[in-house]
Amino acid sequence: MKIHKAIITAAGKNQRSLPLQTLVDRDGVAKSALAILAEEITGAGIEEIAIIISPGTEKSYAAAAGPHSRRMHFIVQSKPLGYGDAIHCGAEFTGNDPFLLMMGDHLHISQTGTSCAQQLIETAQCEKCAVSAVQATHERMLPYYGCVGGHRVPGRERLYEVEAVIEKPTPTQAEQELVVPGLRAGRYLCFFGLHVLTPAIMTILARHLAAPPGLDNTGLSSALAELVRCERYLAHELEGSRHDIGQRYGLLNAQLALALTGKDRDEVLTLIVELLAQSQA
């Protein structure tokens, strides 16, 4: 199961400008969030990248991608029909191949020498099935994420057999359907913004998108909930952290996380201490 294609979604109304934002990476180099994502993807051995964009933004994205644009396919989501539709816009690009899915407004910082994307791809290739990255998340954050429930794979501390998927569950729903044995009370496995998916997900999305209007089944989570019933599907708690740059102070949070794990850590810590001292003066 070789993964050689990736999709980045970036067409959402509140998402489309975020991958164009400039940050300073862990090597101290200023670059767009899109370029940082592209480097993670290509570093994991993926050869082709599709960016799902809104109409009229291709030039901005090509410029933000820099040298990575030569391996990118810019696919326009002509109407804002939701996340599931955005992913399905890449169906022709992925064909019958498995693919890596990333969100354009999420950055991922590994706590090891292996990137988050590479960790997930290695698991998918080893297990030969779809795998979603997850992170144990406090219940106060449930309104922001899709979540999974299931049980640990025997002998694999961070790997889970998925049994249920719910988008933005209430605390009551989570307590009733998404408790995972072994996690701390009040914490649930929420999506990390990274998935390796099989071609089956495009078939499911096509069917959901063709259903009569009014059914709440046009997102990725509803398709993943069906995938659970069709084939083996795992969740991997990666050794890393996710940073949603679309949240309030999300860009600042991501920048600090990059800086504090990079070569300029000491300089940044000094600047933070000086700012704190000035604010108390």
SVG drawing of the C-alpha trace seen along z (x, -y; Angstrom):
<svg xmlns="http://www.w3.org/2000/svg" viewBox="-34 -49 54 57">
<polyline fill="none" stroke="black" stroke-width="0.4" points="0.0,0.0 2.2,-2.8 1.0,-6.4 2.2,-8.7 -0.6,-11.3 -1.9,-13.9 -4.8,-16.3 -4.8,-19.6 -8.2,-21.2 -8.1,-25.0 -11.4,-26.1 -13.5,-26.9 -14.6,-30.4 -12.9,-30.8 -9.9,-28.7 -8.8,-29.9 -6.4,-32.7 -4.8,-30.7 -2.4,-28.6 -1.0,-31.8 0.0,-33.2 3.8,-33.5 5.5,-31.9 9.1,-31.3 9.9,-27.6 12.1,-25.6 15.1,-26.4 14.5,-30.1 13.3,-30.5 10.2,-32.6 7.7,-30.7 4.0,-30.2 2.0,-27.7 1.3,-26.0 5.0,-25.6 5.5,-24.1 2.7,-21.6 4.2,-20.8 7.6,-20.2 6.1,-17.7 4.3,-15.9 7.3,-15.7 9.5,-14.7 7.3,-11.7 7.9,-10.5 4.7,-11.7 5.2,-12.8 1.9,-14.6 -0.2,-17.1 -3.6,-18.4 -4.8,-21.6 -8.6,-22.1 -9.1,-25.9 -11.9,-28.4 -12.3,-30.1 -9.8,-32.8 -7.1,-31.9 -4.8,-29.7 -2.2,-32.4 -2.0,-33.2 -1.5,-29.6 1.0,-29.0 3.0,-31.9 2.7,-30.8 3.9,-27.2 7.0,-28.5 9.2,-25.7 6.6,-23.1 4.0,-24.5 5.5,-22.4 4.3,-19.2 0.9,-20.6 -2.5,-20.2 -4.9,-23.1 -8.5,-21.9 -11.3,-24.4 -14.3,-23.7 -16.7,-25.8 -19.4,-26.1 -19.0,-26.1 -20.8,-22.8 -18.9,-21.7 -15.9,-19.7 -17.0,-16.3 -17.6,-17.9 -14.2,-19.6 -12.5,-16.2 -14.5,-14.6 -13.3,-17.3 -10.1,-15.3 -11.6,-12.0 -10.3,-12.1 -6.8,-13.0 -6.7,-10.1 -8.4,-7.5 -8.0,-4.1 -5.1,-5.0 -4.9,-5.6 -4.0,-9.1 -2.9,-11.4 -5.5,-14.1 -4.4,-17.3 -6.3,-20.4 -4.8,-23.7 -5.4,-25.4 -3.6,-22.8 0.1,-22.5 1.7,-19.5 4.8,-19.4 6.5,-16.1 8.0,-15.3 10.4,-12.8 12.7,-12.8 9.9,-11.5 7.3,-14.0 3.6,-13.5 2.7,-12.7 5.5,-10.1 4.4,-8.5 0.9,-8.1 1.9,-6.9 4.2,-4.2 1.3,-2.9 -1.1,-2.8 1.5,-1.0 2.2,1.5 -1.4,2.2 -2.7,1.9 -5.8,-0.1 -7.2,-3.6 -5.8,-5.4 -6.7,-8.7 -4.3,-10.6 -5.9,-11.5 -4.9,-13.3 -6.3,-12.8 -8.3,-16.0 -10.1,-17.5 -13.9,-17.4 -14.2,-21.2 -12.7,-21.1 -15.3,-18.6 -17.3,-21.4 -14.3,-21.9 -13.4,-18.4 -14.6,-15.0 -14.0,-12.2 -13.6,-8.5 -14.3,-5.7 -12.9,-2.2 -10.3,-0.1 -6.5,0.3 -4.9,2.7 -3.3,5.4 0.4,4.7 0.2,1.3 0.0,-1.5 -1.0,-4.3 -3.0,-2.4 -6.8,-1.9 -9.5,0.1 -12.2,-2.5 -15.7,-1.5 -17.6,-4.8 -17.1,-8.3 -19.1,-11.4 -18.6,-15.0 -18.4,-17.6 -20.2,-15.4 -21.8,-16.7 -20.2,-15.7 -23.1,-13.3 -22.7,-11.7 -19.0,-11.3 -19.5,-9.8 -22.0,-7.3 -20.4,-6.3 -16.7,-7.4 -15.1,-6.4 -11.8,-4.6 -10.5,-2.3 -7.2,-3.6 -7.7,-7.3 -7.9,-9.7 -11.5,-10.6 -12.8,-13.6 -10.5,-13.0 -11.4,-11.7 -9.6,-10.8 -10.2,-13.8 -9.1,-14.2 -5.6,-15.7 -6.1,-17.0 -4.3,-14.1 -5.7,-11.0 -4.6,-8.3 -7.7,-7.1 -8.5,-4.3 -10.4,-4.8 -13.5,-3.6 -13.9,-7.0 -14.5,-8.7 -17.2,-6.1 -18.9,-6.8 -18.7,-10.5 -20.1,-10.4 -23.1,-8.4 -23.7,-10.8 -23.4,-13.9 -25.9,-12.5 -28.5,-11.9 -31.6,-14.1 -30.9,-17.5 -31.5,-17.8 -29.6,-14.7 -26.7,-15.6 -24.2,-13.3 -22.1,-15.4 -19.1,-15.8 -16.0,-13.6 -17.0,-12.2 -20.3,-10.7 -18.3,-9.0 -15.8,-7.7 -18.6,-6.4 -19.7,-4.3 -16.2,-3.3 -16.0,-1.6 -18.8,0.8 -17.1,1.5 -13.4,2.1 -10.8,2.0 -10.1,-1.5 -7.6,-2.6 -6.7,-5.7 -3.1,-6.5 -2.3,-8.8 0.8,-10.4 3.8,-11.6 3.3,-15.3 0.9,-18.2 -1.7,-19.8 -2.0,-23.5 -5.2,-24.9 -4.2,-28.3 -7.8,-29.2 -8.6,-29.4 -8.2,-32.6 -4.5,-33.1 -4.0,-29.9 -1.4,-31.5 0.5,-32.8 0.3,-29.4 1.6,-27.7 4.5,-30.2 5.5,-29.7 5.4,-25.9 7.6,-26.1 10.0,-28.5 10.3,-26.6 11.2,-23.4 13.6,-25.0 17.1,-26.3 16.2,-29.7 14.6,-28.4 16.8,-30.2 16.4,-33.5 12.6,-33.2 12.5,-32.3 14.6,-35.4 12.1,-37.5 9.2,-36.0 10.7,-36.7 11.5,-40.3 7.9,-40.8 6.6,-39.4 8.9,-41.6 7.8,-44.7 4.1,-43.8 4.6,-43.7 6.6,-46.9"/>
</svg>
